């Protein structure tokens, strides 16, 4: 059983990996024995988080803004230098905004498209040689895209660009899986529900009363925990998840799926 779920010794990248769900994932991977590269925009926050996590294992912070193509290319170059063979990419970095349709603006929309949808695709594209170097028959390299329950249902909470980009990321996951699985690179997505994070707080702020409504509606009667999302990523990246590709895994306490 230990071998079935072990990812010890693998190298992983987690974008947006210094806070919220990304930090939960980074911490789970380090504790599972991975060498983790955390990519984030905030130097102070990222360096502090990586230094804290390095006390438990291997964690390195790389400062890059994935909302620009120059940032994506620079991040890919830095990752390739640290990891000539890359076992795992977790595309978690994202942007969120919400408000009445009349208040939506194109600058926020474009940033969310760039960070939530464009960056995951081009980071995978740029790092294909490194993924291929780690990929083996029966032990594929893994791409895990962090989508959202917002991309599964039509309840917008007025987060129009966010929901649309996450739905696009889910579909991109399937398209990449159709091309890369035969190359021993699996591509799956996790669609988290409500977890404690700045982004979730944004949902709740944008829609007063939503938190209480969601807690009442979630069959599990709680928000998600670090173990919930960290365990899902470990499963997808372990031998236990090696035959799964193109899946969208809801991790939401039954809110959408039950």
Backbone as CSV, one residue per row, in Angstrom:
resi,resn,N_x,N_y,N_z,CA_x,CA_y,CA_z,C_x,C_y,C_z
1,UNK,0.824,-1.203,0.000,0.000,0.000,0.000,0.862,1.258,0.000
2,UNK,1.997,1.204,0.703,2.881,2.363,0.701,3.398,2.657,-0.697
3,UNK,3.751,1.615,-1.434,4.231,1.808,-2.802,3.123,2.338,-3.705
4,UNK,1.909,1.917,-3.464,0.791,2.306,-4.318,0.549,3.817,-4.280
5,UNK,0.760,4.427,-3.136,0.479,5.853,-2.983,1.732,6.703,-2.759
6,UNK,2.896,6.105,-2.892,4.134,6.849,-2.647,4.494,7.750,-3.830
7,UNK,4.894,8.973,-3.514,5.459,9.876,-4.534,6.805,10.417,-4.045
8,UNK,7.405,9.720,-3.124,8.672,10.160,-2.546,9.762,10.234,-3.609
9,UNK,10.548,11.307,-3.545,11.664,11.469,-4.458,11.325,12.132,-5.769
10,UNK,10.066,12.467,-5.994,9.675,13.111,-7.249,9.809,14.630,-7.149
11,UNK,9.925,15.252,-8.310,10.045,16.705,-8.377,8.744,17.292,-8.893
12,UNK,8.235,18.283,-8.169,6.927,18.862,-8.496,7.011,20.377,-8.539
13,UNK,6.232,20.963,-9.429,6.023,22.411,-9.494,4.591,22.700,-9.077
14,UNK,4.403,23.682,-8.209,3.063,24.139,-7.845,2.997,25.635,-8.110
15,UNK,2.198,26.047,-9.079,2.054,27.482,-9.335,1.027,28.057,-8.366
16,UNK,1.256,29.305,-7.977,0.399,29.881,-6.955,0.447,29.059,-5.685
17,UNK,1.625,28.501,-5.406,1.742,27.484,-4.361,2.080,27.988,-2.983
18,UNK,1.965,29.304,-2.753,2.363,29.842,-1.462,1.196,30.274,-0.581
19,UNK,-0.025,30.177,-1.101,-1.164,30.548,-0.260,-2.404,29.786,-0.709
20,UNK,-3.401,29.773,0.165,-4.666,29.142,-0.154,-4.538,27.669,-0.479
21,UNK,-5.319,27.225,-1.457,-5.292,25.824,-1.875,-3.909,25.437,-2.379
22,UNK,-3.222,26.352,-3.048,-1.879,26.058,-3.534,-0.917,25.723,-2.413
23,UNK,-1.004,26.463,-1.313,-0.147,26.179,-0.160,-0.485,24.829,0.457
24,UNK,-1.769,24.489,0.483,-2.177,23.180,0.990,-1.540,22.067,0.154
25,UNK,-1.538,22.257,-1.164,-0.969,21.260,-2.068,0.546,21.188,-1.912
26,UNK,1.204,22.345,-1.869,2.663,22.365,-1.699,3.065,21.643,-0.430
27,UNK,2.364,21.919,0.652,2.698,21.301,1.938,2.504,19.784,1.883
28,UNK,1.415,19.343,1.252,1.159,17.908,1.146,2.254,17.211,0.343
29,UNK,2.692,17.832,-0.747,3.719,17.219,-1.589,5.065,17.160,-0.887
30,UNK,5.418,18.232,-0.170,6.681,18.210,0.588,6.637,17.117,1.641
31,UNK,5.538,17.032,2.361,5.427,16.023,3.419,5.395,14.607,2.853
32,UNK,5.001,14.476,1.570,5.002,13.166,0.914,6.367,12.820,0.337
33,UNK,7.341,13.727,0.506,8.703,13.419,0.081,9.108,13.973,-1.260
34,UNK,8.304,14.878,-1.822,8.656,15.495,-3.104,9.603,16.679,-2.916
35,UNK,10.391,16.938,-3.929,11.124,18.191,-4.050,10.178,19.164,-4.741
36,UNK,9.782,20.230,-4.059,8.731,21.115,-4.563,9.299,22.472,-4.942
37,UNK,8.960,22.906,-6.148,9.259,24.256,-6.618,7.959,25.050,-6.587
38,UNK,7.923,26.078,-5.762,6.738,26.928,-5.632,6.929,28.156,-6.501
39,UNK,6.015,28.371,-7.436,6.059,29.545,-8.310,4.944,30.492,-7.886
40,UNK,5.313,31.737,-7.578,4.317,32.726,-7.176,4.844,34.117,-7.483
41,UNK,3.945,35.092,-7.375,4.275,36.472,-7.767,4.851,37.290,-6.620
42,UNK,4.396,37.033,-5.409,4.813,37.828,-4.250,6.094,37.265,-3.646
43,UNK,7.180,38.043,-3.733,8.471,37.560,-3.242,8.456,37.382,-1.731
44,UNK,7.962,38.369,-1.014,7.999,38.300,0.446,7.186,37.117,0.965
45,UNK,5.978,36.988,0.467,5.100,35.900,0.901,5.663,34.543,0.484
46,UNK,6.130,34.449,-0.781,6.634,33.184,-1.292,7.891,32.722,-0.592
47,UNK,8.824,33.640,-0.358,10.072,33.264,0.301,9.826,32.843,1.750
48,UNK,8.925,33.533,2.419,8.610,33.172,3.801,7.973,31.784,3.867
49,UNK,7.040,31.521,2.947,6.378,30.218,2.932,7.363,29.105,2.614
50,UNK,8.198,29.303,1.594,9.155,28.263,1.192,10.165,27.982,2.303
51,UNK,10.613,29.037,2.993,11.556,28.835,4.087,10.922,28.030,5.218
52,UNK,9.661,28.327,5.499,8.941,27.576,6.528,8.801,26.109,6.140
53,UNK,8.430,25.880,4.864,8.185,24.517,4.411,9.483,23.732,4.250
54,UNK,10.577,24.443,3.963,11.872,23.768,3.794,12.335,23.102,5.086
55,UNK,11.771,23.507,6.214,12.112,22.845,7.471,11.535,21.426,7.545
56,UNK,10.568,21.136,6.661,9.944,19.816,6.649,10.431,18.945,5.495
57,UNK,11.132,19.552,4.542,11.586,18.792,3.373,12.257,19.723,2.385
58,UNK,12.036,19.484,1.090,12.675,20.272,0.041,11.659,21.203,-0.612
59,UNK,11.890,22.516,-0.479,10.984,23.498,-1.081,11.789,24.710,-1.527
60,UNK,11.618,25.103,-2.772,12.325,26.247,-3.348,11.305,27.208,-3.946
61,UNK,11.497,28.496,-3.699,10.585,29.516,-4.221,11.160,30.136,-5.489
62,UNK,10.303,30.284,-6.506,10.655,30.950,-7.757,9.653,32.074,-7.993
63,UNK,10.147,33.292,-8.088,9.251,34.440,-8.260,9.003,34.715,-9.739
64,UNK,7.753,34.538,-10.168,7.375,34.837,-11.547,5.899,35.198,-11.595
65,UNK,5.536,36.084,-12.515,4.144,36.464,-12.737,3.654,35.754,-13.992
66,UNK,2.808,34.756,-13.814,2.349,33.935,-14.943,1.219,34.584,-15.733
67,UNK,0.844,35.796,-15.378,-0.204,36.494,-16.129,0.311,37.061,-17.442
68,UNK,1.636,37.061,-17.632,2.216,37.514,-18.894,2.956,36.353,-19.550
69,UNK,3.046,36.392,-20.865,3.776,35.328,-21.549,5.262,35.385,-21.244
70,UNK,5.804,36.598,-21.064,7.203,36.699,-20.660,7.408,36.021,-19.308
71,UNK,6.446,36.191,-18.421,6.530,35.555,-17.117,6.460,34.039,-17.211
72,UNK,5.602,33.533,-18.084,5.487,32.083,-18.273,6.799,31.519,-18.816
73,UNK,7.360,32.196,-19.814,8.609,31.714,-20.400,9.745,31.756,-19.384
74,UNK,9.798,32.834,-18.605,10.848,32.945,-17.590,10.687,31.863,-16.530
75,UNK,9.459,31.608,-16.117,9.213,30.565,-15.118,9.624,29.202,-15.660
76,UNK,9.254,28.915,-16.895,9.601,27.627,-17.493,11.120,27.452,-17.563
77,UNK,11.826,28.527,-17.914,13.280,28.448,-17.975,13.899,28.171,-16.621
78,UNK,13.390,28.844,-15.592,13.915,28.636,-14.243,13.599,27.230,-13.743
79,UNK,12.390,26.758,-14.017,12.007,25.401,-13.605,12.899,24.373,-14.284
80,UNK,13.147,24.565,-15.590,13.976,23.618,-16.332,15.389,23.551,-15.767
81,UNK,15.909,24.678,-15.298,17.246,24.673,-14.701,17.273,23.881,-13.399
82,UNK,16.216,24.016,-12.600,16.140,23.292,-11.330,15.783,21.821,-11.516
83,UNK,15.016,21.537,-12.588,14.482,20.173,-12.757,14.564,19.748,-14.217
84,UNK,15.709,19.240,-14.658,15.806,18.728,-16.032,14.798,17.621,-16.318
85,UNK,14.433,16.859,-15.281,13.362,15.863,-15.378,12.292,16.263,-14.369
86,UNK,11.077,16.525,-14.858,10.008,17.059,-14.012,8.865,16.051,-13.940
87,UNK,8.570,15.579,-12.745,7.548,14.545,-12.573,6.127,15.092,-12.528
88,UNK,5.953,16.275,-11.932,4.601,16.763,-11.627,4.514,18.269,-11.863
89,UNK,3.480,18.702,-12.562,3.110,20.117,-12.615,1.709,20.242,-12.043
90,UNK,1.556,21.109,-11.048,0.234,21.445,-10.528,-0.055,22.893,-10.927
91,UNK,-0.945,23.080,-11.874,-1.326,24.413,-12.335,-2.436,24.948,-11.436
92,UNK,-2.020,25.702,-10.422,-2.971,26.202,-9.437,-3.153,27.715,-9.475
93,UNK,-2.154,28.450,-9.959,-2.230,29.910,-9.923,-3.500,30.400,-10.618
94,UNK,-4.153,31.369,-9.996,-5.396,31.865,-10.592,-5.745,33.239,-10.075
95,UNK,-6.620,33.898,-10.800,-7.138,35.211,-10.414,-8.651,35.124,-10.334
96,UNK,-9.218,35.967,-9.490,-10.661,35.943,-9.249,-11.196,37.362,-9.128
97,UNK,-12.350,37.581,-9.738,-13.080,38.821,-9.507,-14.561,38.505,-9.611
98,UNK,-15.353,39.326,-8.972,-16.801,39.132,-9.024,-17.488,40.470,-8.830
99,UNK,-18.657,40.595,-9.374,-19.434,41.812,-9.228,-20.567,41.831,-10.228
100,UNK,-21.436,42.813,-10.147,-22.560,42.920,-11.082,-22.073,42.985,-12.522
101,UNK,-22.863,42.469,-13.421,-22.468,42.445,-14.836,-22.133,43.841,-15.349
102,UNK,-22.820,44.840,-14.819,-22.581,46.213,-15.271,-21.198,46.715,-14.860
103,UNK,-20.606,46.105,-13.819,-19.326,46.581,-13.300,-18.134,45.832,-13.883
104,UNK,-18.365,44.792,-14.678,-17.262,44.003,-15.228,-16.395,44.876,-16.143
105,UNK,-15.076,44.683,-16.060,-14.177,45.464,-16.924,-13.226,44.532,-17.660
106,UNK,-12.781,44.990,-18.817,-11.996,44.134,-19.693,-10.608,43.827,-19.139
107,UNK,-10.031,44.730,-18.357,-8.691,44.476,-17.822,-8.709,43.287,-16.857
108,UNK,-9.682,43.253,-15.952,-9.785,42.121,-15.029,-10.098,40.840,-15.789
109,UNK,-10.988,40.933,-16.772,-11.352,39.766,-17.584,-10.117,39.193,-18.266
110,UNK,-9.329,40.071,-18.903,-8.150,39.604,-19.635,-7.116,38.980,-18.691
111,UNK,-6.962,39.541,-17.493,-5.995,38.971,-16.549,-6.424,37.579,-16.106
112,UNK,-7.716,37.393,-15.882,-8.189,36.074,-15.467,-8.033,35.046,-16.580
113,UNK,-8.312,35.443,-17.808,-8.095,34.528,-18.933,-6.616,34.164,-19.030
114,UNK,-5.751,35.167,-18.876,-4.316,34.934,-19.004,-3.800,33.997,-17.919
115,UNK,-4.183,34.239,-16.685,-3.630,33.468,-15.570,-4.330,32.127,-15.383
116,UNK,-5.650,32.104,-15.539,-6.417,30.886,-15.248,-6.403,29.881,-16.395
117,UNK,-6.217,30.361,-17.622,-6.365,29.474,-18.787,-5.139,29.444,-19.691
118,UNK,-4.623,30.630,-20.027,-3.477,30.659,-20.938,-2.212,30.109,-20.279
119,UNK,-1.932,30.545,-19.052,-0.698,30.139,-18.380,-0.571,28.619,-18.218
120,UNK,-1.633,27.909,-17.783,-1.480,26.450,-17.660,-1.099,25.769,-18.964
121,UNK,-1.715,26.196,-20.065,-1.407,25.568,-21.349,0.048,25.806,-21.741
122,UNK,0.479,27.067,-21.692,1.814,27.365,-22.189,2.912,26.913,-21.227
123,UNK,2.614,26.795,-19.958,3.614,26.239,-19.044,3.839,24.756,-19.356
124,UNK,2.755,24.038,-19.610,2.900,22.637,-20.027,3.661,22.557,-21.345
125,UNK,3.284,23.398,-22.296,3.973,23.394,-23.594,5.475,23.616,-23.425
126,UNK,5.834,24.640,-22.639,7.235,25.004,-22.471,8.030,23.924,-21.732
127,UNK,7.356,23.159,-20.869,8.043,22.163,-20.043,7.855,20.729,-20.541
128,UNK,7.376,20.572,-21.756,7.217,19.225,-22.306,8.522,18.428,-22.319
129,UNK,9.657,19.018,-22.670,10.899,18.211,-22.637,11.224,17.700,-21.235
130,UNK,10.967,18.497,-20.224,11.254,18.075,-18.850,10.266,17.002,-18.382
131,UNK,8.994,17.164,-18.752,8.013,16.129,-18.439,8.367,14.820,-19.141
132,UNK,8.753,14.924,-20.413,9.115,13.727,-21.183,10.322,13.022,-20.574
133,UNK,11.246,13.803,-20.008,12.444,13.205,-19.408,12.098,12.385,-18.169
134,UNK,10.999,12.734,-17.496,10.594,11.990,-16.297,9.605,10.870,-16.607
135,UNK,8.955,10.946,-17.772,7.869,10.024,-18.094,8.380,8.630,-18.427
136,UNK,7.693,7.631,-17.865,8.022,6.238,-18.160,6.729,5.455,-18.324
137,UNK,6.783,4.405,-19.104,5.626,3.521,-19.233,5.309,2.928,-17.872
138,UNK,4.066,3.062,-17.440,3.647,2.582,-16.134,3.899,3.569,-15.014
139,UNK,4.730,4.579,-15.270,5.007,5.628,-14.283,5.056,6.966,-15.005
140,UNK,3.898,7.441,-15.456,3.869,8.659,-16.266,4.182,9.907,-15.461
141,UNK,4.617,10.951,-16.182,4.657,12.284,-15.592,3.212,12.761,-15.440
142,UNK,3.000,13.719,-14.547,1.614,14.121,-14.244,1.441,15.627,-14.380
143,UNK,0.318,16.004,-14.978,-0.149,17.387,-14.946,-1.479,17.383,-14.212
144,UNK,-1.567,18.216,-13.175,-2.808,18.341,-12.421,-3.237,19.810,-12.487
145,UNK,-4.337,20.058,-13.157,-4.874,21.412,-13.262,-5.908,21.632,-12.158
146,UNK,-5.809,22.756,-11.479,-6.771,23.057,-10.428,-7.877,23.932,-11.020
147,UNK,-8.998,23.259,-11.306,-10.157,23.962,-11.833,-11.001,24.496,-10.696
148,UNK,-12.301,24.317,-10.788,-13.176,24.821,-9.735,-14.581,24.285,-9.933
149,UNK,-15.294,24.179,-8.827,-16.714,23.883,-8.919,-17.430,24.956,-9.736
150,UNK,-16.844,26.170,-9.770,-17.428,27.262,-10.552,-17.419,26.954,-12.047
151,UNK,-16.542,26.031,-12.466,-16.501,25.634,-13.862,-17.407,24.464,-14.184
152,UNK,-18.109,23.930,-13.160,-18.993,22.783,-13.354,-20.463,23.177,-13.367
153,UNK,-20.796,24.207,-12.598,-22.204,24.601,-12.537,-22.363,26.030,-13.030
154,UNK,-23.582,26.425,-13.248,-23.856,27.735,-13.831,-24.117,28.811,-12.792
155,UNK,-23.965,28.481,-11.514,-24.164,29.483,-10.474,-22.938,30.386,-10.435
156,UNK,-23.049,31.557,-10.988,-21.875,32.389,-11.211,-21.378,33.091,-9.965
157,UNK,-22.255,33.354,-8.996,-21.906,34.253,-7.894,-21.317,35.546,-8.446
158,UNK,-21.706,35.854,-9.669,-21.253,37.035,-10.411,-19.755,36.980,-10.722
159,UNK,-19.168,35.790,-10.662,-17.760,35.597,-11.016,-17.694,35.104,-12.460
160,UNK,-18.037,35.960,-13.387,-18.234,35.548,-14.778,-16.956,35.038,-15.428
161,UNK,-15.895,35.825,-15.389,-14.650,35.407,-16.032,-14.049,34.193,-15.336
162,UNK,-14.137,34.166,-14.015,-13.564,33.054,-13.254,-14.240,31.740,-13.631
163,UNK,-15.575,31.718,-13.596,-16.291,30.498,-13.936,-16.028,30.043,-15.359
164,UNK,-16.001,31.010,-16.290,-15.774,30.666,-17.698,-14.368,30.125,-17.918
165,UNK,-13.367,30.733,-17.266,-11.997,30.256,-17.465,-11.784,28.891,-16.821
166,UNK,-12.423,28.642,-15.689,-12.266,27.334,-15.054,-12.965,26.237,-15.872
167,UNK,-14.110,26.557,-16.461,-14.745,25.597,-17.371,-13.838,25.326,-18.564
168,UNK,-13.201,26.385,-19.069,-12.248,26.214,-20.167,-11.065,25.366,-19.762
169,UNK,-10.591,25.528,-18.531,-9.466,24.723,-18.051,-9.844,23.248,-17.946
170,UNK,-11.077,22.979,-17.536,-11.535,21.583,-17.495,-11.489,20.965,-18.894
171,UNK,-11.977,21.710,-19.877,-11.983,21.160,-21.234,-10.566,21.051,-21.794
172,UNK,-9.726,22.043,-21.488,-8.329,21.973,-21.901,-7.655,20.741,-21.312
173,UNK,-8.001,20.397,-20.083,-7.463,19.198,-19.439,-7.743,17.963,-20.284
174,UNK,-8.978,17.824,-20.741,-9.338,16.659,-21.561,-8.598,16.666,-22.895
175,UNK,-8.472,17.835,-23.503,-7.775,17.926,-24.793,-6.303,17.574,-24.647
176,UNK,-5.652,18.098,-23.604,-4.248,17.759,-23.374,-4.081,16.271,-23.083
177,UNK,-5.027,15.721,-22.321,-4.956,14.284,-22.023,-5.042,13.455,-23.295
178,UNK,-5.865,13.900,-24.234,-6.022,13.131,-25.476,-4.734,13.123,-26.286
179,UNK,-3.913,14.155,-26.137,-2.660,14.239,-26.882,-1.466,13.668,-26.124
180,UNK,-1.440,13.829,-24.806,-0.222,13.539,-24.053,-0.208,12.192,-23.350
181,UNK,-1.368,11.581,-23.140,-1.392,10.312,-22.416,-0.554,9.251,-23.128
182,UNK,-0.622,9.228,-24.450,0.166,8.258,-25.219,1.665,8.522,-25.103
183,UNK,2.025,9.708,-24.630,3.435,10.054,-24.434,3.841,9.863,-22.966
184,UNK,3.025,9.121,-22.233,3.278,8.830,-20.818,3.264,10.094,-19.953
185,UNK,2.335,10.991,-20.273,2.081,12.173,-19.447,0.570,12.234,-19.238
186,UNK,0.119,12.012,-18.016,-1.310,12.087,-17.758,-1.692,13.515,-17.394
187,UNK,-2.927,13.866,-17.731,-3.431,15.215,-17.442,-4.819,15.081,-16.829
188,UNK,-4.956,15.539,-15.606,-6.235,15.507,-14.901,-6.485,16.855,-14.248
189,UNK,-7.704,17.049,-13.805,-8.049,18.284,-13.096,-8.778,17.955,-11.811
190,UNK,-8.581,18.802,-10.819,-9.371,18.772,-9.594,-10.260,20.010,-9.607
191,UNK,-11.521,19.823,-9.306,-12.462,20.939,-9.221,-12.838,21.133,-7.755
192,UNK,-12.088,21.963,-7.026,-12.396,22.149,-5.605,-13.709,22.910,-5.417
193,UNK,-14.361,22.594,-4.324,-15.483,23.390,-3.890,-14.979,24.499,-2.993
194,UNK,-15.582,24.663,-1.842,-15.229,25.769,-0.963,-14.202,25.328,0.080
195,UNK,-13.001,25.897,-0.018,-11.907,25.687,0.922,-11.550,27.036,1.542
196,UNK,-11.018,27.041,2.751,-10.582,28.312,3.337,-9.446,28.923,2.509
197,UNK,-9.668,30.071,1.905,-8.658,30.737,1.093,-9.098,32.165,0.819
198,UNK,-8.160,32.969,0.326,-8.499,34.349,-0.049,-9.549,34.363,-1.151
199,UNK,-9.441,33.398,-2.084,-10.373,33.372,-3.205,-11.788,33.029,-2.737
200,UNK,-11.885,32.060,-1.837,-13.197,31.710,-1.297,-13.776,32.880,-0.510
201,UNK,-12.916,33.565,0.230,-13.376,34.749,0.955,-13.927,35.780,-0.025
202,UNK,-13.319,35.849,-1.221,-13.829,36.760,-2.249,-15.221,36.385,-2.705
203,UNK,-15.454,35.079,-2.893,-16.800,34.609,-3.228,-17.797,35.061,-2.164
204,UNK,-17.440,34.812,-0.911,-18.373,35.090,0.185,-18.609,36.592,0.352
205,UNK,-17.559,37.398,0.093,-17.721,38.845,0.178,-18.604,39.362,-0.954
206,UNK,-18.426,38.780,-2.139,-19.199,39.231,-3.303,-20.674,38.895,-3.169
207,UNK,-20.970,37.852,-2.451,-22.368,37.417,-2.304,-22.691,37.228,-0.829
208,UNK,-23.148,38.283,-0.143,-23.469,38.166,1.280,-24.469,37.041,1.540
209,UNK,-24.172,36.279,2.585,-25.030,35.149,2.931,-24.663,33.861,2.232
210,UNK,-23.724,33.942,1.263,-23.364,32.753,0.486,-22.697,31.687,1.363
211,UNK,-21.840,32.107,2.308,-21.140,31.128,3.145,-22.132,30.264,3.916
212,UNK,-23.085,30.907,4.563,-24.073,30.167,5.327,-24.919,29.276,4.419
213,UNK,-25.237,29.802,3.240,-26.023,29.027,2.270,-25.252,27.797,1.806
214,UNK,-23.956,27.964,1.545,-23.144,26.850,1.065,-22.964,25.785,2.143
215,UNK,-22.677,26.222,3.381,-22.506,25.251,4.459,-23.772,24.433,4.665
216,UNK,-24.921,25.087,4.494,-26.182,24.358,4.626,-26.406,23.409,3.462
217,UNK,-25.869,23.773,2.278,-26.112,22.978,1.070,-25.109,21.849,0.883
218,UNK,-23.900,21.983,1.443,-22.872,20.956,1.268,-23.258,19.716,2.076
219,UNK,-23.431,18.571,1.439,-23.797,17.367,2.186,-22.809,17.024,3.307
220,UNK,-21.534,17.355,3.116,-20.538,17.078,4.159,-20.611,18.080,5.311
221,UNK,-21.359,19.164,5.124,-21.586,20.179,6.165,-20.301,20.828,6.670
222,UNK,-19.331,21.020,5.773,-18.099,21.713,6.162,-17.376,22.187,4.918
223,UNK,-16.432,23.106,5.107,-15.528,23.478,4.035,-14.476,22.380,3.868
224,UNK,-13.783,22.412,2.735,-12.721,21.444,2.498,-11.521,21.693,3.402
225,UNK,-10.691,20.669,3.573,-9.509,20.756,4.431,-8.248,20.540,3.594
226,UNK,-7.078,20.886,4.150,-5.830,20.616,3.433,-5.660,19.141,3.079
227,UNK,-6.113,18.255,3.956,-5.991,16.816,3.684,-6.845,16.400,2.487
228,UNK,-7.986,17.066,2.296,-8.876,16.706,1.194,-8.228,16.985,-0.160
229,UNK,-7.734,18.199,-0.347,-7.153,18.537,-1.650,-5.749,17.949,-1.790
230,UNK,-4.967,17.939,-0.689,-3.631,17.341,-0.757,-3.694,15.860,-1.058
231,UNK,-4.628,15.166,-0.435,-4.781,13.733,-0.692,-5.198,13.441,-2.113
232,UNK,-6.062,14.303,-2.682,-6.488,14.105,-4.074,-5.318,14.258,-5.033
233,UNK,-4.462,15.253,-4.782,-3.289,15.449,-5.642,-2.329,14.268,-5.507
234,UNK,-2.087,13.830,-4.287,-1.188,12.689,-4.087,-1.717,11.454,-4.812
235,UNK,-3.014,11.207,-4.722,-3.598,10.073,-5.447,-3.339,10.179,-6.944
236,UNK,-3.622,11.345,-7.522,-3.463,11.508,-8.969,-2.005,11.355,-9.404
237,UNK,-1.070,11.683,-8.512,0.352,11.654,-8.869,1.050,10.351,-8.488
238,UNK,0.353,9.459,-7.798,0.946,8.197,-7.350,0.663,7.074,-8.346
239,UNK,1.198,5.903,-8.056,0.912,4.725,-8.896,-0.579,4.438,-8.920
240,UNK,-1.268,4.739,-7.834,-2.711,4.477,-7.769,-3.477,5.258,-8.836
241,UNK,-2.955,6.418,-9.245,-3.646,7.233,-10.234,-3.040,7.195,-11.620
242,UNK,-2.131,6.247,-11.867,-1.369,6.253,-13.122,-2.207,5.946,-14.357
243,UNK,-3.358,5.302,-14.183,-4.188,4.919,-15.332,-5.334,5.902,-15.554
244,UNK,-5.325,6.993,-14.826,-6.382,8.002,-14.921,-5.862,9.195,-15.702
245,UNK,-6.567,9.581,-16.752,-6.177,10.757,-17.525,-7.406,11.345,-18.194
246,UNK,-7.484,12.666,-18.166,-8.639,13.352,-18.745,-9.810,13.483,-17.786
247,UNK,-9.593,13.186,-16.505,-10.682,13.220,-15.525,-10.776,14.590,-14.864
248,UNK,-11.985,14.980,-14.518,-12.243,16.168,-13.708,-12.784,15.652,-12.374
249,UNK,-11.996,15.782,-11.323,-12.338,15.199,-10.030,-12.934,16.266,-9.106
250,UNK,-14.240,16.220,-8.846,-14.818,17.193,-7.915,-14.424,16.856,-6.482
251,UNK,-13.877,17.846,-5.790,-13.524,17.691,-4.383,-14.299,18.794,-3.662
252,UNK,-15.553,18.492,-3.348,-16.468,19.562,-2.936,-17.525,19.099,-1.938
253,UNK,-17.273,17.968,-1.275,-18.170,17.503,-0.232,-19.552,17.153,-0.700
254,UNK,-19.698,16.891,-2.016,-20.991,16.516,-2.579,-21.857,17.688,-2.983
255,UNK,-21.348,18.916,-2.886,-22.161,20.093,-3.183,-22.697,20.083,-4.610
256,UNK,-21.822,19.772,-5.570,-22.238,19.730,-6.977,-22.611,18.317,-7.417
257,UNK,-21.859,17.322,-6.944,-21.986,15.979,-7.514,-23.052,15.123,-6.843
258,UNK,-23.486,15.480,-5.644,-24.440,14.637,-4.936,-25.844,15.251,-4.956
